[in-house]
Amino acid sequence: MGSAKNSSTAGRTARIAEMRRAEQARERRTRVLTVAAAVVAVCALVAGGVFLVRTQSDGSGGPGGPGGTAAGGDGSGRFATGEDGVRTWKGTLSRTHVAKDVAYPVEPPVGGDHHQVWMNCDGDVYGKPVKNVNAVHSLEHGAVWVTYTGKAPKADVEALAAKVRRTPYSLMSPDDRQKDPIVLTAWGHQRTVTGADDPAVDAFFEKFVQGEQTPEPGAPCTGGLSQ
């Protein structure tokens, strides 16, 4: 049992290392293309500026309509809780890039429309709340997101932060809007844990860090937003 688990962990570590090397290569290619892309983008912005102003003055406002908030999906769905305590979202989780805030049906969100820039999730621990629309993009890349409220014991917060810092494709931030003191979230999946020593923590990380639920496996967790 122990050797099998060690083999699985080693394989996952090697796979993540290869993904990070590929990510670095993509970033180098991206830098080469950035200047040319910027020129094209400026021209497109100038050409589309009049249309955008006209659209906003008409009140359509793009995704989400007036008020600056887009929908998080098709508006339907629910959680189904498995025997392991993991809640799986049963419903549509759309993946459209939007430039507005999103009204998600659950807190923290487990997926849905999001901003085109992700929160850095290469073991990043944030001391302040992050925007859901950016963190959801990190989930799309296969990250596990640890969130906690002011009711979470300080020792548990510190222990979980240490775990996140040594785990690529993970991030952590406070969230006083959630119901439970400590919550673990992946794309389409979520569960509450009792503390850092809850066995469910390791099980959740093992299953969902770059797990089968990942819509964009191998996508970067660096080069995004960071506090």
C-alpha positions as CSV (number, residue, x, y, z in Angstrom):
1,M,0.0,0.0,0.0
2,G,2.8,2.4,1.0
3,S,4.9,1.7,-2.1
4,A,1.9,2.1,-4.4
5,K,1.0,5.5,-2.8
6,N,4.7,6.6,-3.0
7,S,4.8,5.6,-6.7
8,S,1.5,7.5,-7.4
9,T,2.9,10.6,-5.6
10,A,6.2,10.4,-7.5
11,G,4.4,10.1,-10.8
12,R,2.2,13.1,-10.0
13,T,5.3,15.1,-9.0
14,A,7.1,14.2,-12.2
15,R,4.0,15.1,-14.3
16,I,3.7,18.5,-12.6
17,A,7.4,19.2,-13.1
18,E,7.1,18.4,-16.8
19,M,4.0,20.7,-16.9
20,R,6.0,23.5,-15.3
21,R,8.8,23.1,-17.9
22,A,6.3,23.2,-20.7
23,E,4.7,26.3,-19.1
24,Q,8.1,28.1,-19.0
25,A,8.6,27.3,-22.7
26,R,5.1,28.6,-23.5
27,E,5.9,31.8,-21.5
28,R,9.1,32.4,-23.6
29,R,7.1,32.0,-26.8
30,T,4.4,34.3,-25.5
31,R,6.9,37.1,-24.8
32,V,8.2,36.9,-28.3
33,L,4.6,37.3,-29.7
34,T,3.5,40.0,-27.2
35,V,4.8,43.0,-29.1
36,A,3.1,42.0,-32.4
37,A,-0.1,41.0,-30.6
38,A,-0.1,44.4,-28.8
39,V,0.0,46.3,-32.1
40,V,-2.9,44.3,-33.4
41,A,-4.9,44.7,-30.2
42,V,-4.5,48.5,-30.2
43,C,-5.8,48.7,-33.8
44,A,-8.7,46.5,-32.9
45,L,-9.5,48.6,-29.8
46,V,-9.5,51.8,-31.8
47,A,-11.8,50.2,-34.5
48,G,-14.2,48.8,-31.9
49,G,-14.3,51.7,-29.5
50,V,-17.2,53.5,-31.2
51,F,-19.2,50.2,-31.2
52,L,-18.5,49.6,-27.5
53,V,-19.6,53.0,-26.4
54,R,-22.8,52.7,-28.5
55,T,-23.5,49.3,-27.0
56,Q,-23.0,50.5,-23.4
57,S,-25.2,53.6,-24.0
58,D,-28.0,51.2,-25.3
59,G,-27.8,49.4,-21.9
60,S,-26.8,46.0,-23.3
61,G,-23.4,46.0,-21.6
62,G,-22.2,42.6,-22.9
63,P,-22.3,39.4,-20.8
64,G,-24.5,39.8,-17.8
65,G,-26.4,42.8,-19.1
66,P,-26.8,46.1,-17.2
67,G,-25.4,46.4,-13.7
68,G,-21.9,45.0,-14.3
69,T,-22.6,41.4,-13.3
70,A,-22.5,38.3,-15.5
71,A,-24.2,35.0,-14.7
72,G,-22.1,32.1,-13.4
73,G,-23.6,29.5,-15.7
74,D,-27.1,28.6,-16.9
75,G,-28.5,29.4,-13.5
76,S,-29.3,25.8,-12.6
77,G,-27.5,23.1,-10.7
78,R,-27.0,21.7,-7.2
79,F,-24.5,19.8,-5.1
80,A,-24.6,16.1,-4.7
81,T,-22.6,14.8,-1.7
82,G,-20.6,11.6,-2.0
83,E,-19.8,9.1,0.7
84,D,-16.3,10.7,1.0
85,G,-17.9,14.1,1.9
86,V,-17.0,15.7,-1.4
87,R,-19.8,17.8,-2.9
88,T,-20.0,17.5,-6.7
89,W,-21.8,20.1,-8.7
90,K,-24.5,18.7,-10.9
91,G,-25.2,21.3,-13.5
92,T,-23.7,23.4,-16.2
93,L,-20.4,25.2,-15.4
94,S,-19.8,27.5,-18.3
95,R,-16.3,28.6,-19.1
96,T,-16.7,31.9,-21.0
97,H,-14.2,34.7,-20.4
98,V,-16.0,37.9,-19.2
99,A,-14.8,41.3,-18.1
100,K,-17.4,41.8,-15.3
101,D,-18.0,40.4,-11.9
102,V,-20.0,37.1,-11.9
103,A,-22.9,36.1,-9.7
104,Y,-22.0,32.6,-8.6
105,P,-24.6,30.3,-7.0
106,V,-22.2,29.1,-4.3
107,E,-19.4,30.6,-2.2
108,P,-16.7,29.9,-2.9
109,P,-17.6,29.2,-6.5
110,V,-16.7,25.8,-8.0
111,G,-16.6,27.0,-11.7
112,G,-18.4,29.1,-14.2
113,D,-17.7,32.1,-16.3
114,H,-14.5,34.0,-15.2
115,H,-12.0,36.6,-16.1
116,Q,-9.4,35.8,-18.7
117,V,-6.5,36.3,-16.1
118,W,-6.1,33.7,-13.4
119,M,-4.8,34.1,-9.8
120,N,-1.3,32.7,-9.6
121,C,-1.7,29.2,-8.1
122,D,1.9,27.9,-7.9
123,G,1.6,27.3,-4.1
124,D,0.5,30.9,-3.6
125,V,-0.9,32.0,-0.2
126,Y,-2.8,35.3,-0.1
127,G,-3.3,37.3,3.0
128,K,-6.3,39.1,1.6
129,P,-9.4,37.8,-0.2
130,V,-9.0,37.3,-3.9
131,K,-11.6,38.0,-6.6
132,N,-13.7,34.9,-7.4
133,V,-13.6,35.6,-11.1
134,N,-9.8,35.2,-11.1
135,A,-9.7,32.2,-8.7
136,V,-12.2,30.3,-10.8
137,H,-9.9,30.6,-13.7
138,S,-7.2,29.0,-11.5
139,L,-9.6,26.1,-10.8
140,E,-10.0,25.7,-14.6
141,H,-6.3,25.1,-14.8
142,G,-6.5,22.3,-12.2
143,A,-5.7,24.1,-9.0
144,V,-7.1,23.4,-5.5
145,W,-8.2,26.5,-3.7
146,V,-8.1,26.6,0.1
147,T,-10.3,29.2,1.8
148,Y,-11.0,30.0,5.4
149,T,-12.9,32.4,7.6
150,G,-11.9,34.3,10.8
151,K,-13.3,31.3,12.8
152,A,-10.6,29.0,11.5
153,P,-8.0,28.3,14.2
154,K,-4.7,30.1,13.6
155,A,-2.7,26.9,13.9
156,D,-4.8,25.2,11.2
157,V,-4.5,28.2,8.9
158,E,-0.7,28.2,9.2
159,A,-0.5,24.4,8.7
160,L,-2.7,24.6,5.6
161,A,-0.6,27.6,4.3
162,A,2.5,25.5,4.6
163,K,0.9,22.6,2.6
164,V,-0.2,25.0,-0.1
165,R,3.3,26.6,-0.4
166,R,4.8,23.2,-1.2
167,T,2.1,22.2,-3.6
168,P,2.1,23.4,-7.2
169,Y,-1.4,24.1,-8.6
170,S,-2.8,25.2,-5.3
171,L,-3.7,28.6,-3.7
172,M,-5.1,29.8,-0.5
173,S,-7.0,32.9,0.6
174,P,-9.4,34.2,3.4
175,D,-13.1,34.3,2.5
176,D,-15.5,35.4,5.3
177,R,-18.5,35.1,2.9
178,Q,-18.4,31.3,3.1
179,K,-20.4,29.3,5.6
180,D,-17.8,26.9,7.0
181,P,-14.4,27.9,8.6
182,I,-12.3,25.8,6.2
183,V,-13.3,24.8,2.6
184,L,-11.4,23.1,-0.2
185,T,-12.5,23.7,-3.7
186,A,-11.6,22.3,-7.2
187,W,-13.4,22.7,-10.5
188,G,-16.9,21.3,-9.9
189,H,-16.0,19.9,-6.5
190,Q,-15.9,21.1,-2.9
191,R,-15.8,19.9,0.7
192,T,-15.5,21.2,4.2
193,V,-12.8,19.9,6.5
194,T,-12.5,20.1,10.3
195,G,-8.8,21.3,10.3
196,A,-5.4,20.9,8.8
197,D,-5.0,17.4,10.3
198,D,-8.3,16.1,8.8
199,P,-7.3,13.2,6.5
200,A,-9.7,14.6,4.0
201,V,-7.3,17.4,3.2
202,D,-4.6,15.1,1.8
203,A,-7.2,13.0,0.0
204,F,-8.7,16.1,-1.7
205,F,-5.3,17.4,-2.8
206,E,-4.3,13.9,-4.0
207,K,-7.4,13.6,-6.1
208,F,-8.0,17.1,-7.4
209,V,-4.6,18.8,-7.9
210,Q,-4.4,18.5,-11.7
211,G,-7.0,15.8,-11.4
212,E,-9.4,14.3,-13.9
213,Q,-11.9,17.2,-13.4
214,T,-9.4,19.7,-14.8
215,P,-10.9,21.4,-17.9
216,E,-7.4,22.7,-19.0
217,P,-4.8,20.3,-17.7
218,G,-1.2,21.6,-17.9
219,A,-2.4,25.3,-18.3
220,P,-0.1,27.7,-16.3
221,C,-0.5,28.7,-12.7
222,T,2.1,31.5,-13.0
223,G,2.0,34.7,-15.1
224,G,-1.4,35.7,-13.8
225,L,-2.5,38.0,-11.0
226,S,-0.7,38.1,-7.6
227,Q,-1.3,40.3,-4.5
